[in-house]
Amino acid sequence: MSGTRDVPKERIHLVVSPKTKERLTTMQERLDCQSMTEVLRRAIELLDVVTESQDRGDKLVIERADGSSTELHVVF
């Protein structure tokens, strides 16, 4: 990501359960992210897309490798 060093940043402190920390670590490894911050940034971007889609009344559909699909119902 070019230019991200020039963007103002704010540091926050999060308190999470051990299970959440483990999930963050697992996702960091699975996604080959440099940091947990990157995992959280990606998750927030995805959540933004999902909630915007739901606000428009769009359907979220998961298409499986076998060709079947199922509608994803995300409850917030």
Backbone as a printed PyTorch tensor [residue, N CA C, xyz], in Angstrom:
tensor([[[  0.8340,  -1.1740,   0.0000],
         [  0.0000,   0.0000,   0.0000],
         [  0.8810,   1.2380,   0.0000]],

        [[  0.9610,   1.8840,  -1.1130],
         [  1.7880,   3.0720,  -1.1540],
         [  1.0380,   4.2380,  -0.5310]],

        [[  1.7570,   5.0800,   0.1710],
         [  1.1660,   6.2700,   0.7400],
         [  0.5400,   6.1090,   2.1070]],

        [[  0.4760,   4.9050,   2.6330],
         [ -0.1720,   4.7260,   3.9290],
         [  0.6470,   5.3350,   5.0610]],

        [[  1.9190,   5.5350,   4.8490],
         [  2.7440,   6.1290,   5.9020],
         [  2.4200,   7.6000,   6.0970]],

        [[  1.8830,   8.2500,   5.0580],
         [  1.5650,   9.6730,   5.1340],
         [  0.1990,   9.9470,   5.7370]],

        [[ -0.6120,   8.9210,   5.8800],
         [ -1.9700,   9.0890,   6.4040],
         [ -1.9020,   9.1940,   7.9230]],

        [[ -2.5710,  10.2140,   8.5020],
         [ -2.5800,  10.3100,   9.9600],
         [ -3.1880,   9.0510,  10.5730]],

        [[ -2.6250,   8.6210,  11.6720],
         [ -3.0950,   7.4190,  12.3410],
         [ -3.3460,   7.7220,  13.8100]],

        [[ -4.2200,   6.9340,  14.3910],
         [ -4.4830,   7.0190,  15.8220],
         [ -4.3010,   5.6500,  16.4330]],

        [[ -3.6520,   5.5970,  17.5520],
         [ -3.4420,   4.3420,  18.2580],
         [ -4.6200,   4.1130,  19.2010]],

        [[ -5.1270,   2.8730,  19.1870],
         [ -6.1890,   2.4960,  20.1240],
         [ -5.7320,   1.2600,  20.8950]],

        [[ -6.3360,   1.0570,  22.0130],
         [ -6.0160,  -0.0930,  22.8550],
         [ -7.2570,  -0.9670,  22.9340]],

        [[ -7.1100,  -2.2490,  22.6330],
         [ -8.2370,  -3.1750,  22.6700],
         [ -8.0170,  -4.2240,  23.7480]],

        [[ -9.0790,  -4.5600,  24.4300],
         [ -9.0580,  -5.6600,  25.3870],
         [ -9.9480,  -6.7490,  24.8030]],

        [[ -9.3630,  -7.9090,  24.5530],
         [-10.1130,  -9.0160,  23.9550],
         [ -9.9140, -10.2750,  24.7830]],

        [[-10.8350, -11.1990,  24.6110],
         [-10.7230, -12.4750,  25.3160],
         [ -9.5940, -13.2960,  24.6930]],

        [[ -9.0990, -14.2870,  25.4210],
         [ -8.0720, -15.1650,  24.8580],
         [ -8.5370, -15.8370,  23.5630]],

        [[ -9.8120, -16.2010,  23.4900],
         [-10.3340, -16.8420,  22.2780],
         [-10.2710, -15.8840,  21.0850]],

        [[-10.6290, -14.6240,  21.3060],
         [-10.5680, -13.6380,  20.2320],
         [ -9.1280, -13.4070,  19.8000]],

        [[ -8.2200, -13.3500,  20.7460],
         [ -6.7930, -13.1820,  20.4210],
         [ -6.3080, -14.3580,  19.5960]],

        [[ -6.7340, -15.5570,  19.9450],
         [ -6.3540, -16.7560,  19.1960],
         [ -6.9050, -16.6930,  17.7700]],

        [[ -8.1500, -16.2410,  17.6420],
         [ -8.7550, -16.1270,  16.3100],
         [ -8.0250, -15.0830,  15.4710]],

        [[ -7.6400, -13.9760,  16.0810],
         [ -6.8650, -12.9590,  15.3630],
         [ -5.5330, -13.5220,  14.8780]],

        [[ -4.8680, -14.2640,  15.7380],
         [ -3.5990, -14.8760,  15.3780],
         [ -3.7700, -15.8680,  14.2290]],

        [[ -4.8140, -16.6830,  14.3190],
         [ -5.0950, -17.6580,  13.2650],
         [ -5.3590, -16.9480,  11.9360]],

        [[ -6.1740, -15.8940,  11.9660],
         [ -6.4740, -15.1500,  10.7480],
         [ -5.2340, -14.4450,  10.2080]],

        [[ -4.4000, -13.9570,  11.0860],
         [ -3.1590, -13.3070,  10.6520],
         [ -2.2950, -14.2880,   9.8670]],

        [[ -2.1900, -15.5060,  10.3680],
         [ -1.4110, -16.5290,   9.6840],
         [ -2.0810, -16.9630,   8.3800]],

        [[ -3.3870, -17.1960,   8.4290],
         [ -4.1310, -17.6660,   7.2610],
         [ -4.0760, -16.6460,   6.1260]],

        [[ -4.1700, -15.3590,   6.4710],
         [ -4.1830, -14.2950,   5.4680],
         [ -2.7940, -13.7620,   5.1450]],

        [[ -1.7880, -14.2790,   5.8460],
         [ -0.4070, -13.8260,   5.6690],
         [ -0.2950, -12.3130,   5.8770]],

        [[ -0.9350, -11.8220,   6.9330],
         [ -0.9130, -10.4050,   7.2670],
         [  0.3400, -10.0840,   8.0750]],

        [[  0.8310,  -8.8800,   7.9020],
         [  2.0060,  -8.4260,   8.6380],
         [  1.7060,  -8.2390,  10.1290]],

        [[  0.4380,  -7.9060,  10.4430],
         [  0.1000,  -7.5920,  11.8290],
         [ -1.3750,  -7.8850,  12.0930]],

        [[ -1.7250,  -7.8990,  13.3710],
         [ -3.1320,  -8.0410,  13.7340],
         [ -3.9050,  -6.7910,  13.3350]],

        [[ -3.2310,  -5.6610,  13.3000],
         [ -3.8630,  -4.4290,  12.8390],
         [ -4.3510,  -4.5960,  11.4070]],

        [[ -3.5530,  -5.2370,  10.5680],
         [ -3.9550,  -5.4760,   9.1920],
         [ -5.1710,  -6.4020,   9.1310]],

        [[ -5.2110,  -7.4130,   9.9820],
         [ -6.3720,  -8.3130,  10.0450],
         [ -7.6160,  -7.5040,  10.4050]],

        [[ -7.5150,  -6.6810,  11.4300],
         [ -8.6530,  -5.8740,  11.8620],
         [ -9.0730,  -4.8860,  10.7770]],

        [[ -8.1180,  -4.2850,  10.0920],
         [ -8.4260,  -3.3470,   9.0170],
         [ -9.2140,  -4.0440,   7.9080]],

        [[ -8.7590,  -5.2380,   7.5180],
         [ -9.4560,  -6.0010,   6.4760],
         [-10.8550,  -6.4050,   6.9270]],

        [[-10.9760,  -6.8040,   8.1950],
         [-12.2820,  -7.2070,   8.7250],
         [-13.2550,  -6.0310,   8.7280]],

        [[-12.7700,  -4.8600,   9.0840],
         [-13.6170,  -3.6690,   9.1040],
         [-14.0500,  -3.3070,   7.6870]],

        [[-13.1350,  -3.4070,   6.7370],
         [-13.4880,  -3.1220,   5.3410],
         [-14.5520,  -4.0980,   4.8450]],

        [[-14.4140,  -5.3750,   5.1720],
         [-15.4030,  -6.3810,   4.7710],
         [-16.7460,  -6.1050,   5.4340]],

        [[-16.7380,  -5.7980,   6.7180],
         [-17.9710,  -5.5070,   7.4400],
         [-18.6590,  -4.2820,   6.8530]],

        [[-17.8890,  -3.3100,   6.4230],
         [-18.4440,  -2.1200,   5.7950],
         [-19.1740,  -2.4870,   4.5040]],

        [[-18.5600,  -3.3260,   3.6760],
         [-19.1850,  -3.7740,   2.4270],
         [-20.4660,  -4.5530,   2.7260]],

        [[-20.4130,  -5.4470,   3.6950],
         [-21.5790,  -6.2720,   4.0430],
         [-22.7310,  -5.4010,   4.5350]],

        [[-22.4620,  -4.4900,   5.4480],
         [-23.5450,  -3.6730,   5.9990],
         [-24.1080,  -2.7110,   4.9540]],

        [[-23.2580,  -2.1620,   4.0920],
         [-23.7570,  -1.2920,   3.0200],
         [-24.6530,  -2.0830,   2.0730]],

        [[-24.2450,  -3.3130,   1.7530],
         [-25.0530,  -4.1660,   0.8770],
         [-26.4000,  -4.4730,   1.5180]],

        [[-26.3810,  -4.8150,   2.7830],
         [-27.6290,  -5.1230,   3.4770],
         [-28.5300,  -3.8910,   3.5620]],

        [[-27.9410,  -2.7230,   3.7680],
         [-28.7250,  -1.4870,   3.8360],
         [-29.4470,  -1.2160,   2.5130]],

        [[-28.8470,  -1.6180,   1.3940],
         [-29.4660,  -1.4450,   0.0740],
         [-30.4990,  -2.5290,  -0.2170]],

        [[-30.5590,  -3.5410,   0.6520],
         [-31.4810,  -4.6450,   0.4330],
         [-30.8980,  -5.7480,  -0.4300]],

        [[-29.5900,  -5.6940,  -0.6700],
         [-28.9250,  -6.7280,  -1.4640],
         [-28.8980,  -8.0450,  -0.7130]],

        [[-28.7890,  -9.1390,  -1.4600],
         [-28.6030, -10.4580,  -0.8710],
         [-27.1220, -10.7950,  -0.9070]],

        [[-26.6590, -11.4210,   0.1440],
         [-25.2820, -11.9040,   0.2030],
         [-25.3280, -13.4130,   0.0030]],

        [[-24.6460, -13.8810,  -1.0260],
         [-24.7190, -15.2820,  -1.3930],
         [-23.3160, -15.8800,  -1.3940]],

        [[-23.1990, -17.0490,  -0.7680],
         [-21.9580, -17.8110,  -0.7740],
         [-22.1080, -18.8850,  -1.8400]],

        [[-21.2100, -18.8930,  -2.8040],
         [-21.2130, -19.9530,  -3.8070],
         [-20.1010, -20.9270,  -3.4440]],

        [[-20.4860, -22.1660,  -3.2080],
         [-19.5410, -23.1920,  -2.7760],
         [-18.7710, -23.7640,  -3.9720]],

        [[-17.6840, -24.4220,  -3.6830],
         [-16.8470, -25.0170,  -4.7160],
         [-17.6030, -26.0460,  -5.5430]],

        [[-18.6110, -26.6900,  -4.9370],
         [-19.3800, -27.7120,  -5.6690],
         [-20.4820, -27.1030,  -6.5460]],

        [[-20.5580, -25.7690,  -6.5740],
         [-21.5420, -25.1010,  -7.4070],
         [-22.8250, -24.7290,  -6.6870]],

        [[-23.0450, -25.2830,  -5.5230],
         [-24.2450, -24.9290,  -4.7640],
         [-24.0410, -23.5510,  -4.1230]],

        [[-25.1400, -22.9440,  -3.7480],
         [-25.0330, -21.6320,  -3.1180],
         [-26.0430, -21.5280,  -1.9820]],

        [[-25.7620, -20.6090,  -1.0730],
         [-26.6610, -20.3640,   0.0360],
         [-26.6260, -18.8810,   0.3590]],

        [[-27.7870, -18.3490,   0.7190],
         [-27.8420, -16.9400,   1.0890],
         [-27.2890, -16.7770,   2.5040]],

        [[-26.4660, -15.7790,   2.6690],
         [-25.8430, -15.4970,   3.9650],
         [-26.6890, -14.4700,   4.6960]],

        [[-27.1440, -14.8370,   5.8810],
         [-27.9170, -13.9210,   6.7160],
         [-27.0280, -13.4550,   7.8550]],

        [[-26.6260, -12.1960,   7.8160],
         [-25.7550, -11.6350,   8.8440],
         [-26.6120, -10.7820,   9.7500]],

        [[-26.6270, -11.1040,  11.0300],
         [-27.4290, -10.3830,  12.0030],
         [-26.4780,  -9.5650,  12.8800]],

        [[-26.7860,  -8.2810,  13.0010],
         [-25.9530,  -7.4060,  13.8290],
         [-26.7310,  -6.9200,  15.0030]]])
